[in-house]
Amino acid sequence: MKYWDFRESGKPHYDYFAYTDGSYRVPKNFGAAACIVLDGEGDKVLYQWSEVSRYSTSNRQELAAIIHALLHVPEGSSVLVRSDSENGVALLTGQARSKKDLDLVQLYRQVKKERALHVTLEWIRSHSGDRWNDYVDYLCIEALDLFESDGTRVREGVDPEALFAYICRH
């Protein structure tokens, strides 16, 4: 595991950055989750994924995207996850509690522990002009549109079943 020295840089250094987003279309009763994983400089996209699910909620999509991003960084890494879900970040950092999504909160903690990840969660305002946040928002909208038009469920994932397989295993 890499550690950083606050005295040298004034701010922490991360091995990876991840941006996540989730969305939901109420009348159609399906939503999308998306994430991208960037290198430690925040310039190069190493992995991107989006997936559509039925019978979920926007918050569950947000949490699933965060977990999926963590499954696609090497074990023992430090990662800064930026999400525009204030509720999702609050749930995962223990600032808020909810029985509704407790299964995903527990899965997040399990993934973090088993993979020895140092995770920092950061809330960012949606639609504020952040390049990568806008991009994962676009991935969600694209996934929803593809699903609506031709039934495509997964887009551009290295291993689209990784999250589902992990949940089933545990």
C-alpha positions as YAML, in Angstrom:
chain: A
units: angstrom
residues:
- id: 1
  name: MET
  ca: [0.00, 0.00, 0.00]
- id: 2
  name: LYS
  ca: [1.31, 3.44, -0.86]
- id: 3
  name: TYR
  ca: [1.18, 6.22, 1.68]
- id: 4
  name: TRP
  ca: [1.52, 9.92, 1.10]
- id: 5
  name: ASP
  ca: [3.30, 12.60, 3.07]
- id: 6
  name: PHE
  ca: [1.21, 15.71, 3.66]
- id: 7
  name: ARG
  ca: [4.39, 17.70, 4.40]
- id: 8
  name: GLU
  ca: [5.77, 17.17, 0.89]
- id: 9
  name: SER
  ca: [2.78, 18.07, -1.24]
- id: 10
  name: GLY
  ca: [0.33, 19.81, 1.03]
- id: 11
  name: LYS
  ca: [-2.39, 17.40, -0.10]
- id: 12
  name: PRO
  ca: [-2.67, 13.64, -0.38]
- id: 13
  name: HIS
  ca: [-1.55, 11.76, -3.46]
- id: 14
  name: TYR
  ca: [-3.84, 9.03, -4.76]
- id: 15
  name: ASP
  ca: [-2.96, 6.03, -6.91]
- id: 16
  name: TYR
  ca: [-6.32, 6.36, -8.69]
- id: 17
  name: PHE
  ca: [-9.29, 8.66, -9.07]
- id: 18
  name: ALA
  ca: [-12.82, 7.41, -9.68]
- id: 19
  name: TYR
  ca: [-15.94, 9.29, -10.70]
- id: 20
  name: THR
  ca: [-19.34, 7.69, -10.24]
- id: 21
  name: ASP
  ca: [-22.94, 8.51, -11.03]
- id: 22
  name: GLY
  ca: [-26.37, 6.95, -10.91]
- id: 23
  name: SER
  ca: [-29.69, 7.94, -12.38]
- id: 24
  name: TYR
  ca: [-33.23, 6.67, -12.55]
- id: 25
  name: ARG
  ca: [-36.24, 7.02, -14.82]
- id: 26
  name: VAL
  ca: [-39.34, 6.77, -12.68]
- id: 27
  name: PRO
  ca: [-42.03, 6.14, -15.31]
- id: 28
  name: LYS
  ca: [-39.99, 3.34, -16.90]
- id: 29
  name: ASN
  ca: [-38.82, 1.94, -13.53]
- id: 30
  name: PHE
  ca: [-35.18, 1.45, -14.49]
- id: 31
  name: GLY
  ca: [-31.96, 3.25, -13.72]
- id: 32
  name: ALA
  ca: [-28.32, 3.36, -14.68]
- id: 33
  name: ALA
  ca: [-25.01, 3.37, -12.85]
- id: 34
  name: ALA
  ca: [-21.69, 4.46, -14.33]
- id: 35
  name: CYS
  ca: [-18.10, 4.90, -13.24]
- id: 36
  name: ILE
  ca: [-14.71, 5.74, -14.64]
- id: 37
  name: VAL
  ca: [-11.33, 5.00, -13.09]
- id: 38
  name: LEU
  ca: [-8.47, 7.39, -13.84]
- id: 39
  name: ASP
  ca: [-4.74, 7.18, -13.23]
- id: 40
  name: GLY
  ca: [-3.16, 8.99, -10.27]
- id: 41
  name: GLU
  ca: [-2.68, 12.14, -12.34]
- id: 42
  name: GLY
  ca: [-6.39, 12.24, -13.20]
- id: 43
  name: ASP
  ca: [-5.70, 12.47, -16.91]
- id: 44
  name: LYS
  ca: [-6.01, 9.00, -18.39]
- id: 45
  name: VAL
  ca: [-9.18, 6.88, -18.29]
- id: 46
  name: LEU
  ca: [-8.18, 3.32, -17.36]
- id: 47
  name: TYR
  ca: [-11.65, 1.83, -17.13]
- id: 48
  name: GLN
  ca: [-15.22, 2.89, -17.76]
- id: 49
  name: TRP
  ca: [-18.51, 1.11, -17.24]
- id: 50
  name: SER
  ca: [-22.22, 1.74, -17.32]
- id: 51
  name: GLU
  ca: [-25.12, -0.61, -16.70]
- id: 52
  name: VAL
  ca: [-28.89, -0.43, -16.58]
- id: 53
  name: SER
  ca: [-30.94, -2.16, -13.88]
- id: 54
  name: ARG
  ca: [-34.66, -2.54, -13.38]
- id: 55
  name: TYR
  ca: [-36.55, -2.03, -10.12]
- id: 56
  name: SER
  ca: [-33.94, -0.03, -8.26]
- id: 57
  name: THR
  ca: [-33.57, 3.52, -6.97]
- id: 58
  name: SER
  ca: [-31.27, 6.39, -7.87]
- id: 59
  name: ASN
  ca: [-29.44, 6.01, -4.57]
- id: 60
  name: ARG
  ca: [-28.86, 2.27, -5.10]
- id: 61
  name: GLN
  ca: [-27.48, 3.05, -8.55]
- id: 62
  name: GLU
  ca: [-25.08, 5.60, -7.05]
- id: 63
  name: LEU
  ca: [-23.86, 3.11, -4.42]
- id: 64
  name: ALA
  ca: [-23.48, 0.33, -7.02]
- id: 65
  name: ALA
  ca: [-21.33, 2.63, -9.16]
- id: 66
  name: ILE
  ca: [-19.01, 3.40, -6.23]
- id: 67
  name: ILE
  ca: [-18.64, -0.31, -5.41]
- id: 68
  name: HIS
  ca: [-18.03, -1.17, -9.05]
- id: 69
  name: ALA
  ca: [-15.26, 1.44, -9.29]
- id: 70
  name: LEU
  ca: [-13.56, -0.05, -6.22]
- id: 71
  name: LEU
  ca: [-13.63, -3.50, -7.84]
- id: 72
  name: HIS
  ca: [-11.58, -2.10, -10.72]
- id: 73
  name: VAL
  ca: [-8.60, -0.62, -8.91]
- id: 74
  name: PRO
  ca: [-5.72, -2.85, -7.81]
- id: 75
  name: GLU
  ca: [-5.74, -4.25, -4.29]
- id: 76
  name: GLY
  ca: [-3.90, -2.11, -1.76]
- id: 77
  name: SER
  ca: [-4.43, 1.11, -3.74]
- id: 78
  name: SER
  ca: [-5.42, 4.53, -2.54]
- id: 79
  name: VAL
  ca: [-8.36, 5.98, -4.44]
- id: 80
  name: LEU
  ca: [-10.29, 9.22, -4.34]
- id: 81
  name: VAL
  ca: [-13.91, 8.58, -5.32]
- id: 82
  name: ARG
  ca: [-15.88, 11.62, -6.40]
- id: 83
  name: SER
  ca: [-19.65, 11.32, -6.49]
- id: 84
  name: ASP
  ca: [-22.46, 13.81, -6.92]
- id: 85
  name: SER
  ca: [-24.62, 11.77, -4.55]
- id: 86
  name: GLU
  ca: [-24.59, 13.65, -1.27]
- id: 87
  name: ASN
  ca: [-26.73, 10.94, 0.32]
- id: 88
  name: GLY
  ca: [-24.51, 8.12, -0.99]
- id: 89
  name: VAL
  ca: [-21.33, 9.72, 0.34]
- id: 90
  name: ALA
  ca: [-23.03, 10.40, 3.69]
- id: 91
  name: LEU
  ca: [-24.20, 6.78, 3.96]
- id: 92
  name: LEU
  ca: [-20.78, 5.33, 3.15]
- id: 93
  name: THR
  ca: [-18.89, 7.66, 5.47]
- id: 94
  name: GLY
  ca: [-21.26, 7.04, 8.37]
- id: 95
  name: GLN
  ca: [-22.66, 10.59, 8.41]
- id: 96
  name: ALA
  ca: [-26.15, 9.25, 7.65]
- id: 97
  name: ARG
  ca: [-27.95, 5.97, 8.27]
- id: 98
  name: SER
  ca: [-30.59, 4.12, 6.31]
- id: 99
  name: LYS
  ca: [-31.95, 0.62, 6.58]
- id: 100
  name: LYS
  ca: [-33.01, 0.72, 2.92]
- id: 101
  name: ASP
  ca: [-29.54, 0.42, 1.42]
- id: 102
  name: LEU
  ca: [-27.76, -1.30, 4.30]
- id: 103
  name: ASP
  ca: [-26.83, -4.26, 2.07]
- id: 104
  name: LEU
  ca: [-24.85, -2.03, -0.28]
- id: 105
  name: VAL
  ca: [-23.25, -0.09, 2.58]
- id: 106
  name: GLN
  ca: [-22.08, -3.40, 4.06]
- id: 107
  name: LEU
  ca: [-20.85, -4.57, 0.64]
- id: 108
  name: TYR
  ca: [-18.87, -1.32, 0.23]
- id: 109
  name: ARG
  ca: [-17.18, -1.88, 3.60]
- id: 110
  name: GLN
  ca: [-16.45, -5.51, 2.74]
- id: 111
  name: VAL
  ca: [-14.91, -4.67, -0.64]
- id: 112
  name: LYS
  ca: [-12.82, -1.91, 0.94]
- id: 113
  name: LYS
  ca: [-11.55, -4.21, 3.69]
- id: 114
  name: GLU
  ca: [-10.96, -7.36, 1.62]
- id: 115
  name: ARG
  ca: [-9.12, -5.45, -1.10]
- id: 116
  name: ALA
  ca: [-7.14, -3.36, 1.46]
- id: 117
  name: LEU
  ca: [-8.15, -0.12, -0.23]
- id: 118
  name: HIS
  ca: [-7.59, 3.33, 1.19]
- id: 119
  name: VAL
  ca: [-10.73, 5.12, -0.02]
- id: 120
  name: THR
  ca: [-11.54, 8.79, 0.29]
- id: 121
  name: LEU
  ca: [-15.09, 9.74, -0.69]
- id: 122
  name: GLU
  ca: [-15.74, 13.27, -1.87]
- id: 123
  name: TRP
  ca: [-19.05, 14.86, -2.79]
- id: 124
  name: ILE
  ca: [-19.06, 17.18, -5.78]
- id: 125
  name: ARG
  ca: [-21.93, 19.26, -7.06]
- id: 126
  name: SER
  ca: [-23.64, 17.74, -10.10]
- id: 127
  name: HIS
  ca: [-23.75, 19.64, -13.38]
- id: 128
  name: SER
  ca: [-21.15, 22.09, -12.09]
- id: 129
  name: GLY
  ca: [-18.81, 21.83, -15.05]
- id: 130
  name: ASP
  ca: [-16.49, 19.16, -13.60]
- id: 131
  name: ARG
  ca: [-15.25, 17.37, -16.72]
- id: 132
  name: TRP
  ca: [-15.30, 13.82, -15.37]
- id: 133
  name: ASN
  ca: [-18.51, 14.19, -13.36]
- id: 134
  name: ASP
  ca: [-20.24, 15.44, -16.49]
- id: 135
  name: TYR
  ca: [-18.79, 12.49, -18.39]
- id: 136
  name: VAL
  ca: [-20.17, 9.81, -16.02]
- id: 137
  name: ASP
  ca: [-23.50, 11.63, -16.08]
- id: 138
  name: TYR
  ca: [-23.36, 11.31, -19.87]
- id: 139
  name: LEU
  ca: [-22.54, 7.58, -19.55]
- id: 140
  name: CYS
  ca: [-25.68, 7.11, -17.42]
- id: 141
  name: ILE
  ca: [-27.90, 8.96, -19.88]
- id: 142
  name: GLU
  ca: [-26.36, 7.05, -22.80]
- id: 143
  name: ALA
  ca: [-26.98, 3.74, -21.00]
- id: 144
  name: LEU
  ca: [-30.61, 4.65, -20.29]
- id: 145
  name: ASP
  ca: [-31.16, 5.70, -23.91]
- id: 146
  name: LEU
  ca: [-29.54, 2.53, -25.27]
- id: 147
  name: PHE
  ca: [-31.62, 0.37, -22.99]
- id: 148
  name: GLU
  ca: [-34.80, 2.15, -24.03]
- id: 149
  name: SER
  ca: [-34.02, 1.93, -27.75]
- id: 150
  name: ASP
  ca: [-32.60, -1.58, -28.15]
- id: 151
  name: GLY
  ca: [-32.38, -3.30, -24.75]
- id: 152
  name: THR
  ca: [-28.60, -2.91, -24.34]
- id: 153
  name: ARG
  ca: [-27.93, -3.39, -20.63]
- id: 154
  name: VAL
  ca: [-24.15, -3.00, -20.27]
- id: 155
  name: ARG
  ca: [-21.82, -0.62, -22.07]
- id: 156
  name: GLU
  ca: [-17.99, -0.62, -22.25]
- id: 157
  name: GLY
  ca: [-17.25, -2.70, -19.18]
- id: 158
  name: VAL
  ca: [-14.11, -4.78, -18.96]
- id: 159
  name: ASP
  ca: [-16.05, -7.33, -16.90]
- id: 160
  name: PRO
  ca: [-19.73, -6.34, -16.83]
- id: 161
  name: GLU
  ca: [-20.70, -9.11, -14.42]
- id: 162
  name: ALA
  ca: [-18.07, -8.28, -11.78]
- id: 163
  name: LEU
  ca: [-20.40, -6.54, -9.35]
- id: 164
  name: PHE
  ca: [-23.16, -9.12, -9.71]
- id: 165
  name: ALA
  ca: [-20.74, -12.04, -9.30]
- id: 166
  name: TYR
  ca: [-19.18, -10.47, -6.22]
- id: 167
  name: ILE
  ca: [-22.55, -9.89, -4.58]
- id: 168
  name: CYS
  ca: [-23.63, -13.48, -5.34]
- id: 169
  name: ARG
  ca: [-20.40, -14.88, -3.92]
- id: 170
  name: HIS
  ca: [-20.97, -13.20, -0.57]
...
